[in-house]
Amino acid sequence: MKKRSFKLLTGLLVMLFIFNLFNLVSFSQEQSTPIFSDLPQNHWAYNAVKFMVERGIITGYPDGTFRPDNPVTRAEFARIMVIALNLPFKVTDNPSFKDVPRDHWAYPYVETAKYFLTGFRTSSGDYFKPSDYAVREDMAVALVKAKGLQNENVDVNILNNYIDREQISKNLTKYVAIAIAKGIMVGSPVPNSNQLKFEPQGILTRAQAAMLLYNVISTQSNEEKVTYDDSSSTGTNQQYNYAAPNVSGYTKGDKVVLVWNKINDRRLKGYAIVVSKNNSQPVYPQDGYLKILGNKDATYIEIGVNSKYNGGDVGAYIKSGEEYYFGVTAIYEGNVYVKGNAVRLKVPVIPDYYEKPSVKYEYKDNKFLLSWQKIDDSRLVGYRVVISKKNKKPKYPESGYLVFINDRSTTQMVIDNTIPYKGGDFGEYLKDGEEYYFSVTAQYQDRLVAGNSVKAEFYSNLEIKALRPKLQAKTIKYFGNWYINLKWDKINNEKLQGYKVVVSDKNSAPDYNKDGIVAIITDKNITSINIRAKDKYFLNGEYKELKKGQYYYFTVYAVYTDKIVGGNVIREKIP
């Protein structure tokens, strides 16, 4: 019995020793291995996730993974946000949302975070949609409010730089604009373009949620952990091991030249060239950008007078004789932006410098509004509003003009098809639903200076857009015969009487008065038609046949009691 007890005790001691040894080994390895098996230390969100995990704000899965690319639901983000920001719980006896009752696991978090997050209002009450995935535009609202920036004044035109601006929910536009202006959320560069993509409806991942909230926490805290070495640098760029550009500059002829070191980092996506009139340390995106360089090997750029600028305090263009701070921001994966130093340089003076208009457009009060900046120059006589259907860079006099404005303080014009165009390539009037190039030419005493052009779909009144048929076409095989299927969206309007399907073999904008009529449809529920070779169309008082193998232009006109509205045009080959 004693021997058996001794053996048992010895066995327990050995097991205890092995257990302690295992813990010691695990502890020593913990210092050099990632916190999760699927989140390497060079992952763009690693430090943010580590920070959040160490404070119990976010956790991994039982199998030792973090699953950084997994989507986050709205309820999950509410919980993470409340814990991360240490928000005091605010709950009431009456739940704010129909779909988050008191017995829902996320109830206290949703109620507490509702002041920061979005909801969905309906005639039957408010809904939170806790199981829906969190999207980027919702996070813009949350983070802007978390930082107390919701009452900041912001120019929503900053969103003009984003190709998916129209996807932003109308009520959230200001919050997204603030988030971008303050550098909280930015988006990603569009390859081979100066524009960006915000992805407002993009689903938030666990890694992104950790990074976004980490950025809020780290900027709210006055405490910073630092290390001391022989370097005199006090910046924070190196805390995540991201290299910053080292910028130098000089003038060459009529240009400013910036040069910086090449950064060898696989996470690097490119560079933003940043300029500021007043900020001695300009950084992208807060101070806008001159150009986004997608070439990671770029280390040099020449900047000339009249270079177009986007955002910031520079204005529309770099001006002759002005002094600016020039900098370069390195753009890394995961929306990490690391600014380099800035150099102050004077743009070379160019004799006879003439400012050109910076043109933009918007629909305001359902009207097409063209606008440009005010040019303060005693030599300025006025402005010519110029439009073209084919010329991507229209200017006066080559492309004609709509009006001449001799009031130099006028910087905008509503284009509503009430004034005939003079000398253009599209006739006297614009057509609703058609795309055109719009520009403004500044007329000086001794020269004409054309501004940039903007391509836009024109509507004299935006309400017409909802009345316009949206045509699609595809080739189908039906009972052994090949057809072109023309299909358009159903229009629900009490004034709608029917549709006219129009065809032309030469006119790229078929006219229902001048070109062939394939069909007249009086049943408002019919929204498609099949056509094939030898089908008839009526033109100039006689019937003609569609020819096999020939291309035709097709469109659909919606006929209303008070107007006829044409749809888009499709060119198809008869099978």
N, C-alpha and C positions, 0 to 999 in steps of 0.2 A: 504494500500500500504506500509506504514511504517512497520506495523507488519510483512508483507510478506517479506520485505527486511531484517528485523532484524532476522527472522527465517532462511532466506537463508544464511545470514552472519554467524549466529550461527552454522548452519549446515556445512558451509565451514571450520570454525574454528575447529569444532569437527573432521571433516575428516582430516584436516591438522595435528591435534594432534595425531590422530590414525596413520596417515602415518609416522610421525616422530617417534612415539613409535615403530612402526613396524621396521623402519630402525635401531633404537637403539637395539631392540631385535635381529635383523638379524646380526648386527655388533658384538654383544656380543657372539652370537652363532658361528660366523665365526671363532672365535679364538679356538673353540674346536671341530669343525666338519670338515670333509674332504672337499677339494676344489671341488671335483666332487663326485656325488652319487655312482659311480661305481669304485672309486679309494680310498680304505681305507688307513688310515695313516700308516698302517703296510705293505703296498704294497712295493715291492723292488724298484720301480721307483718313489715312491711318492715325495721324496725330489727333484729329478731331474725335474719332471713334474711341481712341485710347483715353482721352480726356473725359469723355462722357461715360465710359464704362467704369473708370476709376471712381467716379462720383455717384455711381448707381443710377444715372439718368437713363441709360439704355443698356440692354443686356444682349447676350448672344443666345444661341440655341444649345440644348443639352448635348448635342454631338460635337461641340467645340467649334462650330462655325458661326460666322456673323451674317453671312448671306447679304453682302452689301448692295447687290442689285435687286433684291426683293422690293416690291412696292410697299408703300406705307399707306394705311387707310387713314381717313380723316379722324376717326376716333383714336387711333394709335398716335397720330401726331399731336392731338390735343393733350394726351397724357404726357408725352415726351416734353412738350412745351411747358406745361404746368410745373413739372418737376425741374426742368432745366432752369427756368426763370424764378423758381421758388415762389410761385404765385400763391397768395392766400386763397383758400377754397371759398367759393361763393356759390352756395346752393340755396334753392328756395323750395317751398312746399309744392309749388306748381312748376313742373318741368317746362322749360322754354321751347322744347322741340317735341313734336308729336312722336317721332321715332326714337327718342332717347328717354324712356321712362325712368322712374327712380330706381327700379331694380336692374337697370342696364349697368354693366360693369364700368362703362366709361362715363356714367352720369355725372359724378362730381368733377371730372376733368373737362367734360364738354361744357358744363354750366360755367365753370371757372374761365375757360378759354374762349367763351362765346364772344367776349368783347374784343378778341383779337382775330377770330376766324370768321368765315362767311357762313351764311345760312341760305335757305331756299324758301322764299315766301310764296304761298299759294292762297287761294280763296278759302281753303279749309284749315289753314294754319301754317306755322313755320316748321320746316324739316331740316335736319342736319345731315342726313345721309351718312351715318357713321361708317358703313361698310364700303362706301365709295372710296376710290383711291384719291389721296391728296394730290392736287395739281399745283404747278408752279405759280400760277396767278394767285391762288389762295395763300400760298406761302409769302408772296409779296405783301399781301395785306397783313398777315400775321407779324412779319418781321418789321414792317414799317411802324405798326402800332406798338410793337414791343420796344422799339427804340424811341417812341414818342414823337415820331416825325409826321404823323398823319395830317397835321395842320400846316405843314410846310408849303410855301408857294413853289410851284413847279411848272415849267413850260412843257406841256404834254407833247409839244412838237418833237421832243427828244425821241418819241416813239416812231417818228418818220424814218429813222435809221433801221427799223426792224421790218423785215419782209412779211412777218405774220402779225402785224399790228391789228388787223381786222379780227383776229381770233381772240383778242382780249375782251372779256366781258365788259360791257359799257360802264357798269357801276364800279368797276375795279381799275379803270384806266389810270386815274390819278395815282393810286397806290403803286401800280407797276412803274409809272413814270418816276415817282419818288424813289422807289427801290433802285432803279437804274441810275438816277441822278446822284444818289448817295453811294453807289457802288456796292449795295447790299446784294443785289442780284443783277446779272448783266446779260447773259446769253452767250452765244458762240458765233464767231465770224463765219460768214458764208463764203465758201471757197471762191476764189477769183472774183471777189466783189468787195466793195467798201461797206456793204450792209451787214447787219447782224440778224440772228434768229433768236427770239426769246423763248419760244415754245410754251406759251401760256397754259395750254392744256396738257403739257407734258407731265407724265406721272412721276411723282417724287419717289426716289429710292431711299433705302435706309441710310446709305452712305451720304447722300445729299442732305437728308434731314439732319444727320449728325453734324455735317460741315456748316450748314446754314445756322443752326442754333449755337454751335460753337463760336461762330463769328460774332453773334449777338452777345454771348456771355463774355468773350474775351475783350470786346470793345467796351463793355459796361464796367469791367473790373478795373480798379486803380492799381491793383497789385500785379506785378510781372516777375516771373522767375527768370533770372539772368545768370550767365556764367561770366567769369572774368579771365581774360587772357591778355596777351600783349597788344591785341588789336585795339585801335582807338574807335572802332565803329560802334555806334550806339543804336543802329537800326535793328529792325526785327525781321528783315528778309531772310536771314540765315537760320532762323529757328526751325524752319521746315526744310532746310537744306536746298533752298531754291536760289540759284545764282541771280544776281541783279546785273543789268547792263552797266558798263562803265563808259559814259558818254563824253565825247569831246566834239568840238565844232569850230568851224571857221567859215569865212565867206569866200566865194570864188566867182568873180565876175558879178553877175546879177543874182546869184543864188546863195543860200545858206546850205552848208554841207554838215551833216551829222555823221559821226563815225563811232562805232562801239565794238566791244569785244565779241567774239563768237562764243556762244554758250553751247556746250556739248551736254545735252540732257535729253534723254528720250521722251521725257514728259513735255518738253517745250513744243508749243504749237506755232509760235510766231511772235511778232512784235507789234505794238501800237506806237505810232509816232504821235507824241503829245506836245501841245503848245499852249501857253497861257500868257495872258497880258499881265496878270497880277500875282498869280501863285508861283512862288519861287521854286516849288517842288511839285510840278504838275504830274498827275498820274492818271492813267486810263482805268476806269471809264469816267471818273468824276469830272475830269477836265475835258471830256470829249476826245476827239482824235483827228489827226490830219489824214492818216492812212493806216490800214491794217495790213501788215506784211505776213503772208502765209508761208513765205520762204524762211525756213529755220536757219539757213546759212547766210541770210542777209546781215550785213554789218555796215551798210552805207546807204545814205539817201541824200538827194539834192532837193532842196525846197525853193521854189521860185515864187515871185510875186504873183498874186491872183490864185495861188493854190487854194482849193476849196477846203474849208474847215467844217467839222461837224460837232456842234455843241460847244460847251465851255464859254469863256469870256472873250474869245478872239474875234468873233463876228463871222461873217460868211466867208471871207477870204483873208489870206495873209497880205498885208499892205506894205507898199514901198515906204522905206524910211522909218518904219516902226520898230521898237525894241520888244522882244518877246523872250520868255523862258522856253527853251526847247529841251524835251526829254524823251526817253524811250522806256516803255513798260514791256517787260517780258510776259507773254501769255502762256501759261502752263495748262495742262489738262485739269479738269475739275474746276474751271473758273477761278484759278489762282493767278493773281496779277501782282507782279513784283516790279516796282518802279526802280529805275536807275537814277543817277544824279542828273541835274539839269544844268544847262549852260545858257547864259544870257547873251544874246546876239542881236545886232541891229540888221534888219533886212536892207540890203543895198538900195540906195535911192535910184530910181529909174526915171529919167526925164520924161515928161509927158505921160505920166501914169494916169489912166482912166479906169475908174471902178466899173465893174460890170454887175448887172442885176443878179441876185440870187433868188431863183424862182421856185415856188412850191405851190401846191394846190390842196384844197380840202372841200368837202361838202358841208356847207354851213346853212342851217335852216332849209335843208333840202335843195340848196342852190350850189352850183359849181363856182367856187371862189378861187381866183388866181391872185397870188400876192408876191411881193418882193420887198427888199429892204429899202429904206430911204437913202438916197445918194446926195450927200451935201457937197456940191461942186458948182461953183458959179458959172462954169462953162456948160452945164447941163441945160438942154432945151426942153426935153420931155421924154416920154416913153412910147414905144410902139409895141402893142400886144400882137404876137405872131403865133400862128398855128399852122401845122402841116399834117397831112395824112401819111406821107411817105418819107419826108426828110426828118431824120432823127435829130438834127441840129438846125431847126429853122431859124432864120434871121431876116430882118428887113434890110434891103428891099427884095431880096431873092425869093422869099416865100410870101410876099404880100404882107398885109396887116389887117387887123380887125378894127382897131381905133388908134388914134394918136392922142396921148394925154399930155397936155402942156402945163398942167399943175404939178410941179416937182415934188410937192408934199403928198401927192396921191400915190399909194403903194399897194393898191388892191383893186380888183374889178370882178364883179359878178358877170359870168358869161352865161347868158340865158337864151341865145338864139334870136334876140330881137333886133340885132344889127347885122346886115349882110357883110360878108367877108370880101375883101378886095384883093384880087390877084393871087388867090390860093390854088391848091391842087385838088380841092374837094368840092368846089362850087361855092355858092354864097352862104349856105347854112350848114351847121354841123348836124349829124344824125345821131339821135339817141341810141346808146348802146354800142357806138363805134369808138375805137381807140384813136387818139390823136397825140401829136407832140405839141406841147405848149411852151412858149418862151416869151421873153421880153427883151427888146433891143433898146438900149439907152442911146438917145440921140444927143450928141454933144454939138457944139458950135462948128467943129471941123471934122467930126468923125462919128461913126456908128459903132457901138460896142454891144455885141450880143451876149445875153446871159445864158445860163444853163437851160436845158430843156427838161421837161417832165412828161412822161408818157402816162396818159390817164384815159379811163373809160368815161365818156361824156354822157351826162344826162342834163337836159335843161331844167328838169325837176326830178329829184331822186325818187319820187314816188312812182315815176314811170317805170323804174327798174322792176318793181313788183308786177307790172302789167305785161312785161316782155316775155314771150315764150323762150324757153331754153332748149335748144334743139340738139339732139344727139343722133348719130347714124352708125349702123353696123350692117355688114353683109351676112345674110342668113340663108339657109337652104330649107325650103318648105315644099313637101310633097315632090321632091326631085327637081325643083326649080330654084334658081338662085335669085334672091331679092335684096334690095336695099331697104332696111327697116329704118324709117324716120320716126323718131319718138321725141316728145317734148313734155315738160312738166305740166300737170293739170293746174289751171288757174281758177281760183274761186273768187269770182267777182260778179256781182249781180248785173252789171252792165255788159258782161260778155255775151256776144251773140254767136260766135263761132270762130272758125279759122280758115285761112287761105294758105295753101301750100304752093309756093312759087318757085319756078326753075328758070335758069338761063345757062346757055353754053358759053357765053362771053362776058356777061356782066357779073363782076365779083360782088355786087350788091344788088341782087335782084329786086326789081320794083314791081309791086302788085298791079300798077297801072300800065306798065310798059312791057313786062316780061311774061313768060308763060305761066298759065294756071294749071297745076297738076290736079288739084282738088279743092272744092269749097265744102267745108264741113260745118253743118249747122247744129250737130249734136255736141254740146259742150263737154260731154263725158268721153268723147273719142280723142285720144291724144297720141295716136300713132297711125302710120300708113305704110304699107309695103308696095314698092314699085320695082319694075323690072323692064328689060328691053322690050320695045314695041308698045309699051304703055303710052297713052295719048296725053298731050297737054295742049291747052288752047292758047293760041298766040295770033294776034292781028286778024281775028275773025276766022281763023281756020285751025284745024287740028293737026298736030305734028307728032311724030313718034320719037321716043327716047331710043338712042342708038347704042347697041351693045359695044362695050369697050371705050366709049367716049366719056369724058369728064364733064360734069355739070355742077353748077352752083345751086344749092337748095336753101330755102329759108321758109319760115312760117310766120304769117301775120295774124295777130289776134285782133278780131273785129269787135269793137265796143259800140255802144249806142252813140257815143260822142267822139270817138277817135279810133284810129287804126294804128297798132303798135307792132313794129317789126321785130323779129328775133334775130339771133346770131345766124351767120351764114356758114354752111358746110359744103366743101367740095368733095364729090364722090364720083367714082368710076362705075358705070353701069355694068354689072357682071354678065 
